[in-house]
Amino acid sequence: MERKKVTITGLLNKKKENKPITMLTAYDFPLASIIDEAGIDMILVGDSVGMVVLGYENTLPVTMDDMLHHCKAVARGTKYAFLVGDMPFMSYQVSSEEAIRNAGRFVKEGNCDAVKLEGGIEVIDQIKAIVKAGIPAMSHIGLTPQSATQLGGFKVQGKTAVSAEKIIDDAIRLEKVGCFGIILECIPDKISKIITSKVKIPTIGIGAGIHCDGQVLVTYDILGLYKKFTPKFAKKYTDVFLQIKKAAEQYKAEVEERKFPAKEHSFTIDEKELKKLKM
């Protein structure tokens, strides 16, 4: 069967049919191409690019220009997956007008299918405005890295009845204003189960347990490429870091021992032409 482009309708149908949704991050053309070919449903160009690619301590310094640059590259490598652009810090918090303008840039310039915003009731007006403007929006609640300092650091959210009720209420309100999906980060699995049962839109978990409609991880975490920090909820499926390091060390040794380049890596010139050189 020929694979078709993933759509919002297709994602909603997956929830209805209880078929898990897969989502990974990508930041460049080759990684996006591989993920897309692997059959992943959704690709998120996350503002995590700031940490895993650009080397920042957190996601806060990431700009719109940074995000659009990477979205364009990922879009060129994505044929089937549903592509979501992550709106960076202060690209939507100031006003609904600015939120619409920047969301529009993700679609028009970054070639994204949708945008993602962190926050619940705090950004409900911006999300409502973006959706009204005809731009699909995905929300992100629970642990929201852009406001982690305000939340007391990178900690599990929703561990008390009060905070859990806030997250559940946020999810219900976000569906009402038109979000097509919700990312739930670092919340207890029983809370994500309640949310998933209460909303008709897909819930995508990251550190939120098995009961979500789908899962998302930072690709650099599953590949072992980011060594500064690995969250508890991330599973490392391979260690590309060590593979690249080993290849670089082997290359270094062969160059220093004059084993590379070998004859098969070199080009030749006809001896007759060589003799014609006036040297």
Secondary structure, 3 states (H helix, E strand, C coil): CCCCCCCHHHHHHHHHCCCCEEEEECCCHHHHHHHHHCCCCEEEECCCHHHHCCCCCCCCCCCHHHHHHHHHHHHHCCCCCEEEEECCCCCCCCCHHHHHHHHHHHHHCCCCCEEEEECCHHHHHHHHHHHHCCCCEEEEEECCHHHCCCCCCCCCCCCCHHHHHHHHHHHHHHHHCCCCEEEEECCCHHHHHHHHHHCCCCEEEECCCCCCCEEEECHHHHHCCCCCCCCCCCCCCCCHHHHHHHHHHHHHHHHHCCCCCCHHHCCCCCHHHHHCCCC
